[in-house]
Amino acid sequence: MKLLEDRIRTEGTVKPGDVLKVDAFLNHQCDVALFDKMGEEWARLFVGTRVDKILTIEASGIGIACVAARHFNNVPVVFAKKAQSINLDGEQYSTSIYSFTKQKEFPVIVSKKYLNEGEHVLIVDDFLANGNALNGLLHICETAGVIVEGFGIAVEKGFQGGGDALRKRGYRVESLANIRTMNAETGDIEFNS
């Protein structure tokens, strides 16, 4: 998606350690008009695919998923929580994932009442690097017996292999910007076509 790639080139910052900072428009300050175009593009890419719910993980995926849901007949958005809370009651699906950006492991939790066996789910997230977060969501989906129709990813760091691993397992991954290389010294970013 050229619009997203252009925003990454002009407003993104490459940091040491393969970190891409896009907080000006994607995951701190949210450009809702951009999110709307992203949702429109995922709807085009997944046309004809049954989507009963969109699943994401807190926190950066929530805004993107909610706006994208408008393009999928306003399906509910379920987000995995990263911490136990007194507001989480009843039975839960849970797993642990390692965060590339936070450099730590944490639990992810979804209430069993919001994922029902046989539902068709689209997983949406802001970034895909090594695939740890998405594999955690996949584990929850498999446990719940839901059908994962695919992944809608804003930014895939293709050089880190998470997307390729999911594709090799037979999953459909639609990344709107797929980065081939990025250089912290020069700030250069190259995208896969």
MILUMGU-688199 format. One record per residue (C-alpha): residue number from 1; residue in one letter; x, y, z. Coordinates in Angstrom, 1 decimal, always signed. Example, Ala and Ser with C-alpha at 12.3 -4.5 7.8 and 13.67 -1.06 7.14 Angstrom:
2
VEXPA   pamar   roti        x        y        z
VEXPA       1      a    +12.3     -4.5     +7.8
VEXPA       2      s    +13.7     -1.1     +7.1
# end
This chain:
193
VEXPA   pamar   roti        x        y        z
VEXPA       1      m     +0.0     +0.0     +0.0
VEXPA       2      k     +1.8     +3.0     -1.3
VEXPA       3      l     +0.1     +5.4     +1.1
VEXPA       4      l     +1.4     +3.6     +4.1
VEXPA       5      e     +4.9     +3.1     +2.6
VEXPA       6      d     +5.1     +6.8     +1.9
VEXPA       7      r     +4.2     +7.7     +5.5
VEXPA       8      i     +6.8     +5.2     +6.8
VEXPA       9      r     +9.5     +6.8     +4.5
VEXPA      10      t     +8.6    +10.4     +5.5
VEXPA      11      e     +7.7    +10.0     +9.1
VEXPA      12      g     +9.2     +6.7    +10.3
VEXPA      13      t    +12.5     +6.5    +12.1
VEXPA      14      v    +14.8     +3.5    +12.0
VEXPA      15      k    +16.4     +2.8    +15.3
VEXPA      16      p    +19.2     +0.4    +16.2
VEXPA      17      g    +18.2     -3.2    +16.8
VEXPA      18      d    +15.8     -3.4    +13.8
VEXPA      19      v    +13.2     -1.1    +15.4
VEXPA      20      l    +11.0     +1.1    +13.3
VEXPA      21      k     +9.4     +4.0    +15.1
VEXPA      22      v     +6.1     +5.0    +13.5
VEXPA      23      d     +4.4     +6.5    +16.5
VEXPA      24      a     +3.5     +9.8    +14.7
VEXPA      25      f     +0.8     +8.0    +12.8
VEXPA      26      l     +0.4     +4.3    +13.7
VEXPA      27      n     +0.9     +3.3    +17.2
VEXPA      28      h     +1.0     +6.3    +19.6
VEXPA      29      q     -0.7     +9.1    +17.7
VEXPA      30      c     -3.3     +7.5    +15.4
VEXPA      31      d     -4.1     +8.8    +11.9
VEXPA      32      v     -7.7     +7.6    +11.7
VEXPA      33      a     -8.0     +8.5     +8.1
VEXPA      34      l     -5.0     +6.3     +7.3
VEXPA      35      f     -6.5     +3.5     +9.4
VEXPA      36      d     -9.7     +3.8     +7.3
VEXPA      37      k     -7.7     +3.4     +4.1
VEXPA      38      m     -5.9     +0.4     +5.6
VEXPA      39      g     -9.2     -1.2     +6.5
VEXPA      40      e    -10.5     -0.5     +3.1
VEXPA      41      e     -7.5     -2.2     +1.6
VEXPA      42      w     -7.8     -5.3     +3.8
VEXPA      43      a    -11.5     -5.6     +2.9
VEXPA      44      r    -10.5     -5.5     -0.8
VEXPA      45      l     -7.8     -8.1     -0.2
VEXPA      46      f    -10.1    -10.4     +1.8
VEXPA      47      v    -13.2     -9.9     -0.3
VEXPA      48      g    -15.3    -13.0     -0.3
VEXPA      49      t    -13.8    -14.3     +2.9
VEXPA      50      r    -16.1    -14.9     +5.8
VEXPA      51      v    -15.1    -12.8     +8.8
VEXPA      52      d    -17.2    -13.1    +12.0
VEXPA      53      k    -14.7    -11.2    +14.3
VEXPA      54      i    -11.4     -9.4    +14.2
VEXPA      55      l     -8.9    -10.4    +16.8
VEXPA      56      t     -5.9     -8.3    +17.8
VEXPA      57      i     -3.7     -7.7    +20.8
VEXPA      58      e     -3.5     -4.7    +23.1
VEXPA      59      a     -2.6     -2.0    +22.7
VEXPA      60      s     -1.4     -0.8    +19.3
VEXPA      61      g     -3.6     -3.2    +17.3
VEXPA      62      i     -6.9     -2.0    +18.9
VEXPA      63      g     -7.4     +1.3    +17.0
VEXPA      64      i     -6.4     -0.2    +13.7
VEXPA      65      a     -8.7     -3.3    +14.2
VEXPA      66      c    -11.7     -1.1    +15.2
VEXPA      67      v    -11.5     +1.1    +12.1
VEXPA      68      a    -10.8     -2.0     +9.9
VEXPA      69      a    -14.0     -3.7    +11.3
VEXPA      70      r    -16.1     -0.9     +9.7
VEXPA      71      h    -15.1     -2.4     +6.3
VEXPA      72      f    -16.0     -5.9     +7.4
VEXPA      73      n    -19.7     -5.2     +8.1
VEXPA      74      n    -18.9     -3.8    +11.6
VEXPA      75      v    -18.0     -7.2    +13.0
VEXPA      76      p    -16.9     -7.2    +16.7
VEXPA      77      v    -13.3     -6.7    +17.6
VEXPA      78      v    -11.8     -8.8    +20.3
VEXPA      79      f     -8.5     -7.9    +21.8
VEXPA      80      a     -6.2    -10.1    +23.8
VEXPA      81      k     -5.2     -8.5    +27.1
VEXPA      82      k     -1.6     -8.5    +28.2
VEXPA      83      a     -2.3     -8.7    +31.9
VEXPA      84      q     -4.8    -10.2    +34.2
VEXPA      85      s     -7.4     -7.7    +35.5
VEXPA      86      i    -10.3     -7.7    +37.9
VEXPA      87      n    -12.5     -7.0    +34.9
VEXPA      88      l    -11.5    -10.3    +33.3
VEXPA      89      d    -13.9    -12.9    +34.8
VEXPA      90      g    -15.0    -16.4    +33.9
VEXPA      91      e    -13.1    -18.9    +31.8
VEXPA      92      q    -10.2    -17.6    +29.7
VEXPA      93      y     -7.8    -18.7    +26.9
VEXPA      94      s     -4.3    -17.7    +27.7
VEXPA      95      t     -0.7    -18.1    +26.5
VEXPA      96      s     +2.6    -16.4    +26.9
VEXPA      97      i     +4.4    -14.4    +24.2
VEXPA      98      y     +7.7    -12.7    +23.9
VEXPA      99      s     +7.6     -9.1    +22.7
VEXPA     100      f    +10.3     -8.0    +20.3
VEXPA     101      t     +9.9     -4.3    +21.1
VEXPA     102      k     +9.5     -4.6    +24.9
VEXPA     103      q    +12.1     -7.4    +25.1
VEXPA     104      k    +10.1     -9.4    +27.7
VEXPA     105      e     +7.6    -12.2    +27.9
VEXPA     106      f     +4.1    -11.5    +29.0
VEXPA     107      p     +0.7    -13.4    +29.2
VEXPA     108      v     -2.1    -12.8    +26.7
VEXPA     109      i     -5.6    -13.5    +27.7
VEXPA     110      v     -9.0    -13.7    +25.9
VEXPA     111      s    -12.3    -14.4    +27.7
VEXPA     112      k    -13.8    -17.7    +26.4
VEXPA     113      k    -17.2    -15.9    +25.9
VEXPA     114      y    -15.8    -13.8    +23.0
VEXPA     115      l    -14.3    -16.6    +20.8
VEXPA     116      n    -16.6    -19.3    +19.9
VEXPA     117      e    -15.9    -22.6    +18.2
VEXPA     118      g    -16.4    -22.4    +14.4
VEXPA     119      e    -16.3    -18.6    +14.1
VEXPA     120      h    -14.2    -17.2    +11.3
VEXPA     121      v    -11.5    -14.8    +12.6
VEXPA     122      l     -9.3    -12.3    +10.9
VEXPA     123      i     -6.2    -11.4    +13.0
VEXPA     124      v     -5.1     -7.7    +12.6
VEXPA     125      d     -2.0     -6.1    +14.1
VEXPA     126      d     +0.3     -3.2    +13.6
VEXPA     127      f     +3.6     -5.1    +13.2
VEXPA     128      l     +4.8     -8.5    +12.3
VEXPA     129      a     +8.5     -9.2    +13.0
VEXPA     130      n     +9.4    -12.6    +14.3
VEXPA     131      g     +5.8    -13.6    +14.6
VEXPA     132      n     +5.7    -14.2    +18.4
VEXPA     133      a     +2.6    -12.2    +19.1
VEXPA     134      l     +0.7    -13.7    +16.2
VEXPA     135      n     +1.7    -17.2    +17.1
VEXPA     136      g     +0.4    -16.6    +20.6
VEXPA     137      l     -2.9    -15.4    +19.1
VEXPA     138      l     -2.9    -18.5    +16.8
VEXPA     139      h     -2.5    -20.7    +19.9
VEXPA     140      i     -5.5    -19.1    +21.5
VEXPA     141      c     -7.5    -19.5    +18.2
VEXPA     142      e     -6.6    -23.2    +17.9
VEXPA     143      t     -7.6    -23.8    +21.5
VEXPA     144      a    -10.9    -22.0    +21.0
VEXPA     145      g    -11.6    -23.9    +17.8
VEXPA     146      v    -12.0    -20.8    +15.7
VEXPA     147      i    -11.1    -20.7    +12.0
VEXPA     148      v     -8.3    -18.2    +11.2
VEXPA     149      e     -9.0    -16.8     +7.8
VEXPA     150      g     -5.8    -14.8     +7.7
VEXPA     151      f     -3.7    -11.9     +9.0
VEXPA     152      g     -4.0     -8.3     +8.2
VEXPA     153      i     -0.7     -6.6     +9.0
VEXPA     154      a     +0.1     -2.9     +8.8
VEXPA     155      v     +3.9     -3.3     +8.7
VEXPA     156      e     +5.7     -6.5     +8.2
VEXPA     157      k     +9.5     -6.6     +8.8
VEXPA     158      g    +10.0     -9.2     +6.1
VEXPA     159      f    +13.7     -9.6     +6.9
VEXPA     160      q    +12.8    -11.1    +10.3
VEXPA     161      g    +10.9    -14.1     +8.9
VEXPA     162      g     +7.7    -14.2    +10.9
VEXPA     163      g     +5.4    -13.6     +7.9
VEXPA     164      d     +7.3    -16.2     +5.8
VEXPA     165      a     +6.9    -18.8     +8.6
VEXPA     166      l     +3.2    -18.2     +8.8
VEXPA     167      r     +2.8    -18.4     +5.0
VEXPA     168      k     +4.8    -21.7     +5.0
VEXPA     169      r     +2.2    -23.1     +7.5
VEXPA     170      g     -0.5    -22.2     +5.0
VEXPA     171      y     -1.8    -19.0     +6.5
VEXPA     172      r     -2.8    -16.1     +4.4
VEXPA     173      v     -0.8    -13.0     +5.4
VEXPA     174      e     -1.7     -9.6     +3.8
VEXPA     175      s     +0.8     -7.0     +4.8
VEXPA     176      l     +0.2     -3.4     +3.6
VEXPA     177      a     +3.9     -2.5     +3.9
VEXPA     178      n     +6.5     -5.2     +3.8
VEXPA     179      i    +10.0     -4.0     +4.6
VEXPA     180      r    +12.9     -5.8     +2.9
VEXPA     181      t    +15.7     -3.8     +4.6
VEXPA     182      m    +16.2     -0.8     +6.9
VEXPA     183      n    +19.3     +0.9     +8.0
VEXPA     184      a    +19.6     +2.7    +11.4
VEXPA     185      e    +22.7     +4.6    +10.3
VEXPA     186      t    +21.3     +6.1     +7.1
VEXPA     187      g    +17.5     +5.9     +7.8
VEXPA     188      d    +17.0     +4.1     +4.5
VEXPA     189      i    +14.0     +1.8     +4.2
VEXPA     190      e    +13.4     -0.6     +1.2
VEXPA     191      f    +10.1     -2.3     +0.7
VEXPA     192      n     +9.3     -5.7     -0.9
VEXPA     193      s     +6.9     -5.3     -3.9
# end
